[in-house]
Amino acid sequence: MKRVLTLFVGLSIWSSIEAQSFQAFCSTQTMNGVMVDICAYHGEILSTGFFTTICGESVGHMAKLSDNQWLPFNVELSDPGHSLFPFGDSLFIAKYEEVDDSNALLLYYGDSLTEVGEKVTLTTATGFFNVPNIYDVLIYQGEVLISGEFDVVGDDTIRGVALWDGTQWNSMGIGLADGIDGTAPLMYPHQMKVYNDQLYVLGNFKYAGGASRERRSSRRALRDLLRTSNAWNLPPYGSG
């Protein structure tokens, strides 16, 4: 019988396709926050987000599902995670940053957690939402790519997206800038996808690669925005 992992009110449950029935992992004890991302890694399901307790178990900001029981992951995150990306025996973790003005992509490998390269910084950080969150991480053309609310990496100006070449972080063109008029003053590059070897970035940014995407229809934005600077193709967060 094939089973699928899904989410219901922030708590993972099993769904039987044939029976179309649902069963909660813990019916009497819930969690104290929100799951943001899940992934399969080394035969277990991992989850991260704005929680520290699942099914009555204290797990911190990252947990693993082992034998239908939620347990703390092997290492502890200082802040809620936003994106998990397994790559072979490695696991990349992009996380929020709730206190400091800098943040770093994390790499879990061999039961240890390390920072990848220099930290990202948001020079306009003011607290609350306007902080250097790293929202997403993936592999693009053989290199690690992150997106987030940052405008400096180390001592270099790198806005919104950064590419790791194995030695240092590099910019993709001039990156992202500003929020769309009438919205929150955030770039919010929340998610990335690769399709047909092209990179798609979803966010609230007004400029990317120097081109404005204001007052463009969603179809036109998807088709021809940013054909400069590494042939970017970005779908809009909302119609301008």
N, C-alpha and C positions, 0 to 999 in steps of 0.2 A: 504494500500500500504506500503510495507516494505521499510524502508530507512536505508542507511548505511552512517556513517560518514567516510570521507576519507580526504586525504591531497593533495593539488595541489599547487606546488611552495610555500610551506610553509603556505598556507592559507586553512583553513578548508572549505569544500564545501559539499553539499548534492548530493548523487547519487541515482536516482530511478532505482532499479534493472529491473523493467519491461520495462521502457522507455529507459534505458541505456543513460540517459542524465545527464549533470552536470550543476550546477548553483553555481557561486561564491557568497559568503556572501557579499562581497563588491567589485564591479567591477571597481570602479574608484579610491578607496583608498586602498592601500595594507599595508603591515607591514614593519617595519624597521629592521627586523632581521630574524632569523630562528627558527621555532618550533622544539623542540627536542623530546618532549614526550607529550602524551595526555592520559587521563583516564576519566572514568565515576565515579562521586562521588556525592552522595546525590542528584541524579536527574539532575545533570549538567555535562557538559563536561569541564574539566580543561586542560590547556595547560601551558607548561613552556619551556624556551629556551632563545636564544640570541635575544630577542626583548624587546621593551618597548612600542611599539605602534602597535595596530591591528585595521584595518579599520578606521583609523583616531582617535581612542580612546587611550588615554594614560593609559596603564595597568600595567606598570612595567614588571618584569621578569616572572610574573605568572598571568594568566587570566582565567576567567570562561565564558562559553557560556550560557547565560540565555535568553530565548525567542528570539533566533536567533540574539542576540546582545552580542558582546564581552565586558566584563567589568573587572575591576581590581578584583583580588581575595581578600578574606577577610583579608589576611595578605600580607605583602610585603617581597620579597626575596632580600637579599643584593647582590646576584650574580645570574647568570643564572642557572636554574635548569636543571638536566639531566634525572632524573627518578622519576616518581610518582607511589606510591604503596598504594592503598586504602586497609584498613583492618578494617572491621566493621565501626564504627564511626570515626576511626582514619585515618590519611593520612600521610604516610612517604614520605619525600622529600629528594632525594639525589641531591646535587648541585655541580657546579664548584666552585673553589676558585681562584680568579684572582689576589689577592693582598697578602694575608697573607700566612704564612708557615704552617697554621693549618686549619682544617675544621671540620664540625660536621654533623651527620645525624640529620635532623629536623623532629619533630613530630607535626602535626597539630591536635588539639583536643579541642573541646569546645571553638572555636574562639580564641585560643591562639597557639603560635608557640614556642616550646621548643627544646633544644638540647638533644639528647639521649646520655647519658653517657659522657665520656671524649672525647676530640677532637683527630682526627687523624692528624699525622704530617708526612711530607716527609723530612727526614734529608738531602737529596741531592737536595732539591728544588733550582732551579736557575732562576725561572721566565719563562714566556711564556708558553710552553706546560708542562714543568717540574714543576708542582705545585700539591698540595694535593687535586686533584679532587676526589669526590666520584661519581662513575658512575652509580651504580645500587644498588637496595635494593629489597629484597623479604623475604618471610617467608619460612624457611627450617626446617623441623622436629619440628615445633612449636616455632622456635626462629627466630629472625630478623637477616638477613645476609646482609652485605654490601661488595661491591668490589670497589677498587679505587687505586689511585696512592699514597700509603702511606706505611711507614715501621715502624711506632711507633704509638701506641694508648695510651694516657696518658704517663705512664713511661715504658710501656711494648713493647717489640719488636713484632709487628704483621704486617706481610707483605702482602699487596694486598687484603686480605679478612679477615673479622672479624665477629664473631658471638656474638650476644647480648643475655645473659641468663636472662635478667630482672634486673640484678644488675650491671654487668660489661661486657666489651668486652673481648672476648677470641679468641685465634688463632685457626686455623684449621691446625694441623700439623705445619710445619715450613713455610707455606705460599708460596708466589710467589717471584720470583727474576729475575732481569735482563731483557733485551730485546733480541729478537732473533738477531743473528749476521747479520750485513748488513742492519739493520732497525734502527729506532729511538730508543734512549736509554730509552724506556718506557716499563713498564709492561702492561699498557693499558688493564686491565681487564674490558672490556667495557660492557659486558652483561652476565647475569646468567639466567639459566632456570632449573626447576626441572621436571624430567620426570621419572615415575616409581620409585619414591623416591630416585633417584640419581641426584646429582648436576652436571650441566654442566656449565663451565666457559669459556668464549670467550675472548681472549686477545693476546698480543704480548710478553708474558713472556717466557723466555727461560727455567726457572726451576720452578717446582711446587712440593712441598713435597719432594724436594731433587733430583728429577729425571729430566734429561734433555729431552726435546722433539725435539732437533735438529736432523736433518737427519732422521726423521721418516716420513713415508708416512701418509697422512691424515687418511686413513682407520685404520692403526695400532695405530696411536695416539688416535683415537676415541675409539678403542677397549680396549687397555691395558695400556694407560698412567696412572700413579699414582693410582695403585691399593693398594698402601699403604696410610696411613694417611686419615682416614675417607672414604675410598673407593671412592676417587674422580675419575671422568671421564671427561676429558676436550677435546673438539674438538679443532683443531688447528685454529689459526687466518689465517695462510697460510702454505703451504707445506714447510717443511724444507729440 
